[in-house]
């Protein structure tokens, strides 16, 4: 059900995306009317959260059923202590992915807007729509005399135009629910130190789903379903040496190590130091010792010196059994996403970087090894066109079947033949938007009502 308008994009970006989703191959296959409908459904569904919360269970530490039971107990306590109306709690195992639990999201709900308004940034607003409370740093504006205990309506600033510290805002905004202020205005904007902690505790959100703040941090890891699928598609095995090229914040890195039974070595690279610290923290929390994280530019991760023998990067060619390239991208598949202020030039800027990373990945991969390429975007240029380029550039690469394959096949438009498109996995929520009945079994909805995502699996011959 649509309650928000389409994602706010620059006109040049809308025009570009429309040309992508209405390319000649798509038009020939489905016709102009269906292609146009899919495009407009995409722009609408991106502003709405998926109809479920996906939890990756740490099954290397406990059984799925044990984690399911403990999670149910913790979340029931949370609901009992909340002033929100009672919501029945369901936690459903995914039928094909052995370490995934699914929780339905209740929404959109009939929530009455109040006269007292708090404005938050778009990123904070997106998090609220997926079950988070409002943390104080995300608050941009509040009523002049707001004090702890006040009941307020929370709005998300769509265009980033609200001035921090304002008492009201008349720009473009969307309502995300009601909550109770945990801090007064003076504690948020007038304190000597930056504010910390929960600023508004959501009690009546537009989309009701549990908050996972502090809930079983070592057993239940919030992760989008396609991101979990990536780890399984890579297929890590105990004793292997695996490279995660763009690893932060470490969710996929930790998943790979867990799937290996923490036996072998998972090398994680990222360019930003504090993100490497986050990977170390996650690995320690999940009791994973096989992870080695380094602050390094993955485009330079291949050593030109055959005598280079240190533990860290750069590495000699053919150093890894499997490589995950979860590439930096435009991120146009994230949900919910109310607005993107990027120019077309910025959105198109990722393709050259992705190709540099591809060159390094192929060199670092052993003959007979597996390379998985993934993105969280919907553009053809960053997905199927990159696959077509890689197959033409590296004759040693061949596409491989994926398991599990719960998404759609690749998108037409990059000149790939049908047999290759069937080997790709594109998660396309626009294909079922406004068609998925909420009465359908949760796993059936979960496989289709995802973020926009893409996965390709290659074998190096």
Secondary structure by P-SEA (a helix, b strand, c coil): ccccccccccaaaaaaaaaaaacaaaaacccaaaaaaaaaaaaaaaaccccbbbbbbccccccaaaaaaaaaaaaaaaaaaccccbbbbbbbcccccccbbbbbbccccccccccbbbbbcaaaaaaaaacccccccccccccccccccbbbbbbbbccccccccccccccbbbbcbbbbbcccccccccccccccccccccccccbbbbbccccccccbbbbcaaaaaaaaaacccccbbbbbccccccaaaaaaaaaacccbbbbbbbccaaaaaaaaaaaaaaccccbbbbbccccccccccccccccccccccccccbbbcccccccccccccccccccccccccaaaaaaaaaaaaaaaccccbbbbbbbccccccccaaaaaaaaaacccbbbbbbcccccccccccccccaaaaaabbbbccccccccccccccaaaaaacccccbbbbbbbcc
